[in-house]
Amino acid sequence: MLSATAGANLAIGLWSAPASILIFMALMGVSFGLYAPLFGAVWPERYGTAHLGAIKSLVRALMVFGTAVGA
């Protein structure tokens, strides 16, 4: 099963029709719309609430680092 992000990238990469932009934007909106609620619920369930701030800050720092490496 494809994720919404993978489907969005396939839509923009494989089709040159203007409608592919709408498909891309819709699927990316779904992907980003699901990110915050899901991860807001997953981190406390998985790691507890004692060190939740430290875990979230580490994840954000790794995301920024990954973006910098990829640029």
C-alpha positions in Angstrom: 0.0 0.0 0.0 1.4 3.4 -1.0 1.5 6.2 1.5 -0.1 9.6 0.6 3.4 11.1 0.2 4.6 8.4 -2.2 1.4 8.7 -4.2 1.8 12.4 -4.4 5.4 12.1 -5.7 4.3 9.5 -8.2 1.5 11.8 -9.5 3.8 14.7 -10.0 6.7 12.6 -11.4 4.8 10.4 -13.9 2.2 12.7 -15.3 2.7 16.0 -17.1 -1.0 17.0 -17.1 -2.0 20.0 -15.1 -4.4 17.9 -13.1 -1.4 16.1 -11.6 -0.6 19.2 -9.6 -4.1 19.0 -7.9 -3.6 15.3 -7.1 -0.2 16.1 -5.7 -1.5 18.9 -3.5 -4.4 16.9 -2.3 -2.3 13.9 -1.3 0.3 16.0 0.4 -2.5 17.8 2.3 -3.7 14.4 3.5 -0.2 13.4 4.5 0.6 16.5 6.5 -2.9 16.6 7.9 -2.4 13.1 9.4 1.1 13.7 10.7 0.4 16.0 13.6 -2.5 14.1 15.2 -0.9 10.7 14.7 2.5 11.6 16.1 0.9 13.6 18.9 -0.8 10.3 20.0 2.0 7.9 19.2 4.9 9.4 21.2 3.2 9.3 24.7 1.8 5.8 24.1 5.2 4.5 23.0 7.6 6.3 25.4 5.4 7.7 28.2 5.0 11.3 29.3 8.0 11.6 31.6 10.5 12.6 28.8 8.1 13.6 26.1 9.6 17.0 25.5 13.1 15.7 25.2 12.0 13.0 22.7 10.0 15.5 20.6 12.9 17.9 20.5 15.3 15.2 19.5 13.0 14.1 16.7 12.6 17.7 15.4 16.4 18.2 15.5 16.9 15.1 13.5 14.4 16.2 11.0 16.1 19.6 10.6 19.5 17.8 10.3 18.1 15.5 7.6 16.7 18.4 5.7 20.1 20.2 5.8 21.9 17.1 4.7 19.5 16.6 1.8 19.7 20.2 0.6 
